[in-house]
Amino acid sequence: MIKIVAKNYVKADKINEFISLVTKLVQETNKNDAGCIHYELFQDVKDSHILTIIEEWESKEALGQHMAAKHFLEIVPMLADFTEKPGENNFYQKLV
C-alpha cells in the first residue's frame, strides 16, 4: 500500500479555480483508476491557501497507471498556473 500527501500552495485569487480542476481529477480518479483506495482533496483549516490531495493506492503499479491516465496528464500540468510556489509530495509506505 502506498499513501501520498501532495501539498499545494495556491494563490489567493486562484483557490476556487484550483478546487474546480482538482474536483474533476478526484472524480475521474475515483471512478476510473484501478487500485485507488482513496483520492481526496483537503484544505488546511489554518491557511486556506494550502490545498492537499491525500491518496491511497493498492500498489506502486496502480499509482503508475494513475500517473499515466489521460485525466492526470491533462489536469495536473494546469495546476502549476494556480500555485505560489512548488508543492511538496511525500510518498509513504505502510510499515505496521
Helices and strands as residue ranges (DSSP letters): E 2-10, G 12-14, H 15-32, E 36-43, E 50-57, H 60-67, H 70-79, G 80-82, E 83-93
